[in-house]
Amino acid sequence: MERRKFIRNTGLALSGLAMSPRLIANSTTDYKLPDNWFWSHGSSRISVENWKILFDRLSRAGFNGMLSNGNHQFYTDLAPLCKEFGIQLHAWQWTVNRGGYAKEHPEWYSVSRKGDSVIDKPPYVGYYKWLCPSNEEVRKVIADDYANLTSIPGLSGVHLDYVRYCDVYLPTGLQPKYDLVQDHEMPEYDFCYCENCRSKFEGIHGYDPLDKDDPVADEAWHNFRLDQVVELVHGIVDAVHAKNSIITGAVFPTPEMSRRMVRQDWARFNLDAYQPMLYHDAYLEDTHWIARGIGEARAELGPDIPIYAGMLFGRNFDPKLLVETYKEVRDAGGNGISIFTGRSLSDEQLKAFGKI
C-alpha cells in the first residue's frame, strides 16, 4: 500500500560520531550517501521559489537526500535545483504495486488463495494492484524501468517502494479500521496463487501448493515466495548498478516482521541502503520501538550496510523527542533518519534537529 496514504485514510553511525556522508561501494562506483533523507511528493505545480524554501530549510538542518516520485521531466527540471542546495535527488517509484498493465496483461497480476485476481478484487484498497514477482516478463519490465531512470541528468539514484507481496497482516493499529482481527493468514490476503507461481513451484518441488490441506503451513511454499521477491530485486539491482547508479529501498520495519507480514526478505536484497518504515503509531508502539527496530536490522545485516530509520510524524511531534529518537537510532547502529514528509517538519523541529 502507499504507506502514508493508507495511514492517513485510516486515521492514523553511532551517537557522538561526526556526521558525514556514508561512503559505500558497489560493483561499479564509490558513492557518498546522504546523512539524512526526506520524502516529498513531486509536482510540477509547486513553484521554484517554494522548492527553494523547502530545500533551504531542510539542508540547513542536516537533510541532504530527497526521495521524490515524479516523471522524467520532473526529475530533469528539479535535479539542478537540488544540487544548488547540496541535496541528492533519488527517484522514488512503486515497484510491484502497479495497475498500469492490467488491460494489456491481466496475466501479470497476483491471484489470492481464494482464486481472485487483484484486478477484479483488490485487497484492502482500490489501488492495490499487485504484479506477480515470479513472472519473468514482469521482472524485465520493472528492471528496465529503473535502469531507464538512471539516465536522467543529475539524478543520484533510484528508490524502491512496494517491493513485496500484498500485506498478509496489516499493522496492529490499522486492523480495527478495516474490521479485521488478523490472527492467521486469511485467504483473501494470501498471495500469489496464479498459474505461473504454482507451476513454477511444482517444477521445483513436485506438487501444487493448493494440493496441500494447509498451504500456509508449507515451509517450502513460504520460502518460494520470499525467493521470488528477492530474485526480482536482484534483477533490478544488477540493472541499476550496470548504469553506475545507486539503489535504495523502503522496507517493512524489521527483517523478521517483513518476512511474516508481507513476504519481504529484505535482508537479502543487496541494496546500497535500506530505509525500514518504523512508523511506531501504526503498530501502537512508543518511539523507543524505532531504535529497537534499527537494532534488529543491524544485527541481521551486519555492521557495514547503511540503514536509515524511516519515521512518520507531523508538526505536533515534540522537537525534543525527535532529537532523542535520532540519538537512539544512532546508538542502535543507524546511519541517520528518513522523514515522511519533509514538508511536515516545523521550524521548531528543524531548529532542534539542526543543533545536533
Buried (B, 14 or more C-beta within 10 A) or exposed (E): BBBBEBBEEBEBBEEEEEEEBBEBEBEEEEBBBBBBBBBBBBEEEBEEEEBEEBBEBBBEBBBBBBBBBBEEEBBBBBBEBBEEBEBBBBBBBBBBBBBEBBEEBEBBBBBBBEEBBBBEEBBBEEBBBBBBBBBEBBBEBBBEBBBEBBEBEBBBBBBBBBBBBBBBBBBEBBBEBEEBEBEEBBBEBBBBBBEBBBEBBBEEEEBBBEEEEEBBEBEEBBEBBBBBBBBBBBBBBBBBBEBEBBBBBBBBBBBBBBBBBBBBBBBBBBBBBBBBBBBBBBBEBEBEBBBBBBBBBBEBBEEEBBBBBBBBBEEEBBBEBBBBBBBBBBBBBBBBBBBBBBBBBBEBBBEBBBEE
